[in-house]
């Protein structure tokens, strides 16, 4: 690795740790007795930095920027063989947070998102927003305040941050009514025409958006036009649906979206837009009717809903460790089929009556797992668009199959080669048989 790459990597680590602690560059500079411009250069990898300065930055941020590892490339070291106990609360959804950050571009007023999931994907989008002039400020309890400028500085977009997140594609919907031409870096290495990108272009074309791909970016041209027919999405994808919803929010007319995803993060975007004055019917179904507005300028606050993927990870952890734990604040609407599948495999659990999430819309429960003897299901386990088993929860169900007596067939039809992940479980003693890139047998 070249010196410049090392400096850039160290700068990124410093920036991420600074942001996770809610510090500005100026505040870090003051604590170190240096200038804000020096911190900016360090974080961009444009300044040599001594080991002493790295250590001082680590002290201020209460973290190890560089750590000597005597065991090779180890990300996590887990000491297993223990039962878990107690209770744990499910945090708010990362996928909802990312979509809401993109949706905040629709609002000319102040947006406050409450209890935001502070993870890498969220930080990447914040970096992009800040680079184009949006002021983002972390408050207590992981609340995030977002203040847009009068006009976004798209020419100053942080290209490297944008390229490190596929979510940048969700800028298309919010920006197409505000700019006649704009550019976005290629997101996450996707090429125009691939399954994850082409449905976005097809869904946004009725609004007058056309996109050309160059060697490293999308060049978007927008010529607003009347929509005289329902928009039928060619893929019931979450981000595709969110993109079209955001475009419809600033379309001064009625937009009908068919084959829309009704998944949790999509519902969060709809609830948020309703708070901004957009009229949306059909939330939670595959047909949405949206009556957009010409402009939005409101002070709004919103609580994203809890994360069903995190909830499933806690449930799986309890199952594979044979533990009795309570998972609190589970968004039950998006976990019902997973729990029904596990109940069919012998899982026993108690569930509280439903109560409302802080957003006033999402139904929550607390689930207490009991020690159970699981067996393989009679049928294969496979994911489907909501209300089916969530695509992201399928790996957790495969993990649970390793402690279920019998032979379980997992069919991961939606991703090319993701089923190969399950073969990694053989390193932990799992008995895995790969049938093809989409199917595996797991013997528990």
N, C-alpha and C positions, 0 to 999 in steps of 0.2 A: 504494500500500500504506500502511495506517495505521501510526502509530508503534508501537502495541501489537503489530502483526503483525511489524514489523521486530525488536522486542525479543524476541519469542517465537522467531523464526527464529535470531537470534544466540544466544539461550540454548540452543536445540537443538543448534547447531553446537558450542558449548562443552561441553555435556553429552556429546555423541557422542565428541568428541576426548578428553575426560577418561576416559570409560569405555574407549576403545580403548587407552589407556595404563595401564589398571589402577589408576587413582587414585580414591580416595573424595572426596566433597565436602569432608570435613574436611582431608584431605591437601592438596588444592588451596587451601583457605582458609588453611592454615598457611603455605604457600609464598608466598601473596600478602599475608600479614599482615592478613587479615580474618576474618570469622566464617563458620562453616558455614551458618548461616541466610542470610547474604548471598549465598553461592554458590547456595543453593537458590532464592532469589528470582530471581537472575540467570538461572538455567537455565530457570525457568518463565516468564521474560519479565515478571516483576513488579517489576523495579527498573531505573531509568535507569542507563546505563553509559557512561562516557566513552571516547573513543578511546584515552586513555592506559591505562585499565584493560584494554581489549580487547587492546592491544599487550602489556601485562604478562602477561595470561593466555596469549597466544600464545607468549611467551617460555618460560613455565613448561611449557606443553604441547608445545613444540617444533613449532609449526605456525602457519600463517597463518589466523587466524579470519576476517579480511576481507582480500580481495585486490583491488586496483584492476586492472580488466581493460580494456585498450585495444582489444580485438578483438571486443567484443560478448559474447553469451552462449556462451562456449566451455567445454565440460566437459572435453574432452581434446584435446590437439593432438598428432597422431601424424605423425612424419616417416617415410614409407615408402620403398619401393624398396630395401630391404636384405634380405639373407638372414639367417636366424636360425641359430644354432649352439649346441651344447652340449646339456645335459639339464635337465629340470625335473621336480620331483615334484608329483604331484597331491595336493591337500590334501583334508581330510575334507569330507564332504557338508554343505552348508548346509541342505538339506531334512531330512536326518536330524537335524541339530542342533536345528532348530526343533521337530520332533516329539518329540525326547527331552527338551527343556526342558518341553514340555507334559506328557509322561509322568512327569517328576519329581514332579509334583503328586500322583501316586499313592503316593509313598513318604514315610513320616513320618520316615525316617532321612536321613542325609547322602548325597547323590549327587555324585560327581565325574565330570565328562565330560572326557575327555582330548583335547587338540589340536582344540579346537572352532574352526570357521570363524567368524572375527570380522568379520561383515558386518552391514549395516544391519538386515536382518530379524531376526537373532539379537539385536541390541541392543534392538530394539523389544519383543521378548518378555521380555527381561531387565527392561526398564523396567516392564512390566506386573507381572511377578513381584515385583519389589522393592516396588512400590506396594501390594501386598496382603500384605506382611509377609515374603516369602521373602528370605533373605539370600544374595546371590550375590557371590562373590569370585573375581576372576581370579588365577590362580597362574602360575608359569612355564610356558613352552611352550604358551600358550593353553589351559591347563587351567582348568576352571571348577568351583568348589565351590558346591554348592547346599544350603542348610539351611532347611527349612520351619519356620514357627512352629507352635505347638500348634493354632492355628485361624487360617485365612486371613481377612484383613480385606477382604472383597470390596467393601464399601461405599466403600473408599478407592482403588479401582482407577483407574489413570491412564487416563482415558477417551480422551484425545487419542492416546496411544501405542497403545491398543487399536484405535482406529479406523484407524490407519495400517498395520495388518497384518491380512490375511485369516486368518492362522494362529490368531487368537484363537478361531475357531470350534472349534479342537481342545481348548479348555477344557471343552467340554460333556461329553465322555466321562469325563475324570478327576473332574469335580465332581458328576456326577449321583447318585453313591452317598454323597456326603458332605454334601449340602445338599438340603433338601426344596424350596427355592425360591431362585433366584439370578438375577442379571441379567448380560448381556454386551452391550457396545456393538455396534452394527452394524459388521461387519467389512469393511473395504475397499470400502464402498459397495454391497455385495450386498443384495438384497431377498429376503425370505422367498419361496420358491417358484421362484427361479431355479435353473438347472441345477446350480450349484455349491453350493447350500445345501440344497435340498429332500432330496437323497439322505442327508444327515446326519440330518435329522429322521426320515426313514423308517427308517434303520438303527438309530437309538437309541430309537425308540418301544417296541420289545419290552422294554426295560429299565424302562419306566414313565415315560419322559421325554416331556413335552409342552411345546411352545414357542409363545408368542404374540409377534408383532412389534408393537411400538409405533412411534412416529415415529422413534426413534433407538436402540432397543435391543431385544434379545431378552429376554423374561421366561420363564425355564425353571422348570417345576414337575416335581418328580420324586417318583413314588410307586412304590417298588420292587415288582416283581412277578416271579413265576416265568416262565421262558422255556420253552415247551413245543414249540417248533418251530425249525428252522434259520432263521437270518436271511439272507435273500437280498438282497444289495445291488443297488439299481436302477441303480447306476453303479459301474463298476470303477475308482473314483477312489482316489488315494493317500491323501489326507487323510480321505476318508470311511472307508476301511478302517482307518486309524490310530485314528480316533475310536471306532469300534465295538470295536476290539481293546482300547483303554484302558478302555472301559466294561466289557468282559468280564473284564478283569483283576481287578476288585474285585467281580465277581458270584460269589457262593459257590455255584457249580454249573458245569455244562458248557454252553458256548456254541459252536454250529456256525455258521460264517460261510461262505456260498457267494458266488461271483463276487467274491472278495476280490482286491485288487491284490497281486501278489507282487513288486512293485518294490523297489528297493534300500532306500529309506527305511523302507518297511514292514517289511522284514526286520530292519533295525536296531532298530526298536521291539520286535519280537518277541524278538530276542537280549537286549535290555536287560531286558525283562520276565522272561525266563527266569532272568537273573541275580538277579532279585528274588524268585524262587520260584514264578512262574506257569508252569504246564504248558501248552505249546503244541505241537501236532502240525500238520504240513502246511506249515511255513514254506517259501516259495518256490513254493507252488502256489496255486490259486484257491479251495481249501477249507481252512479253518483250524478246528481243534478246540481250544478253550481251556478249561482247568479253572482257574477263578479262585480267589481267596482272599478272606477277609473283610477282612483288613487287611494292610498291608505296612509294616514298620519295620526297614529294613536299611541298613547302611553298604555302599555299592556304588560301584564305579568302572567306567567303560565307555569304550571307544574307538569313536567313530563310524567307519563305513567311508569309503573314499575316494569322491570325487565323479565319477561318469561324465560329468556335463555339463561340468565343468571339464576333464576328460580330453579330451573331444571338442573343446572350444574350442582346446586346445593342438594337437591333431592337425590341425584346420582351419587354424590359423595356420601350421603347417609346410607344409601343402599349397599354400595360396594364395601363399606367399612362395617356393615352390620350394626348400625347405630340407631339410637332413638333420639332424634333431634326435631326441633320445631323450625320450620321455614315460614317466616312471617311476611305478610304483604305480598302474597302470590297473586298475580293477575289471572284469576281462575278461567276467564273466558278463553285465554290463550294457552291453557294448560290442561283443559278437560280431557282431550283425547290421549295425551301422554299419560295422564293419571289413570284413565280407563284401560289403556294398554298394560300398564304396570299392575293394575288391580287384577287383570286377567292372567297375569303371570304369578299372582299370589301375594302381591304387596298389600300390606295392611296399614291403614293410616286413619287418623281422625282429622276432621276438617271443621273449622269454626263457621258460624253463619257469615254471610257476606257483609262487607262494609265498603264504603266508598273511598277511593283514593283521593289525594289532595286536589286533583283536578276536577273532582266532583262527577266524573263520568265513568272511570274504570272500576270494575268490581274486584275487590280483593278478598282473600281468605288467609287464614293461618293453617298450615298443615303440619301435623305431628306424625312422624314416621314411627312405626312399630317394627320390632325385629321380625323379619319374615323369611320364609323359605321360598325362594322364587323358582319357577320352572319355565322352560321355554314355551313360547306361545304356539298355538296350533298353526297360525298363519304367519306369513312373512311380515316384517315390520318395514314400512316405507313411509316416506314423507309425501305430503301434498300441500298445495297452497291452502292458506287458512280457509275453512276451519279444520284442515287436516293436521297431522303431526308436523310441527314446524321443521323446515329444512335444517335449521341450525341445532335442533334438539336431537336429530337422528344419531349423531356420534355419542351422545350421552346414553341413549337407549342401547346402543351397541356395547357400551361399557357395562351397563346393567346386565346385559346378556351373558357376560363373563362369569357372573355369580348365579346364573339361573340354570338349574339342572336340565340337561337336554341340549338339543341342537337348534339354534335360532338362525333364520335366514334374514339378513339385513339387505335391503335393496335400495341403494342410493342412486336413483335414476337421473336426478337433476343436475349432477355435477360430473364432468369428465374426470375420472381417475381419483376422485376424493375417497372412494372406498379403500384405496391403498392405505389410508390413515389407519384403518383397523389392524393392519398387519403389524403396526408398531406395538400393539398390545401383546404380541407374542414375546417381546423382550421382557415383559413383566409376568410371563407364565401363562398368558392367554392362549387358548387353542383356536387358531384362526385358519380358515381355509378359504383362499381367494378363488372365486369361481370365474369372475371376469372383472373388468374395471369398475363395474357397478354393483356387484353382488359378492357378499362374503357369508360364509357359515361360521358361527361362533358357538363352540361347545363349552358349556359352563360346568 
